[in-house]
Amino acid sequence: MDKGRGRVHRLLAGVLCAGMLAALTACGGGGEGGGKTTIRFAWWGNDDRAKITNEAVALFMRKNPDIKVETTTAIYDSYF
């Protein structure tokens, strides 16, 4: 895979992860409020995907300071 395509794939993966995290904000809530919400987010993949996903999670938490994301990752083969 050439470098240009790899960058596009990494960017797309990051955008998709951010979108999924944003969608999760619609889940839950409606409770007492006032406290920090913690959500768990799991994915599988290699170190490149982990780096991109962690960057997306960090951006999400910066934009949503009242939400903490706990992440879990596994090697792709472990998924099956």
JOPE-V548201 format. One record per backbone hydrogen bond with DSSP energy under -0.5 kcal/mol. CO is the residue of the C=O (numbers start at 0). NH is the residue of the N-H. Records with the same first field share a line. If there is no record, write none. Layout:
CO: NH + NH
//
This chain:
1: 5
2: 6
3: 7
4: 8
5: 9
6: 10
7: 11
8: 12
9: 13
10: 14
11: 15
12: 16
13: 17
14: 18
15: 19
16: 20
17: 21
18: 22
19: 23
20: 24
21: 24
22: 25
23: 26
36: 67
38: 69
40: 71
42: 73
45: 49
46: 50
47: 51
48: 52
49: 53
50: 54
51: 55
52: 56
53: 57
54: 58
55: 59
56: 60
57: 61
58: 62
59: 63
63: 66
65: 36
67: 38 + 69
68: 70
69: 40
71: 42
73: 44
74: 77 + 78
75: 78 + 79
76: 79
//
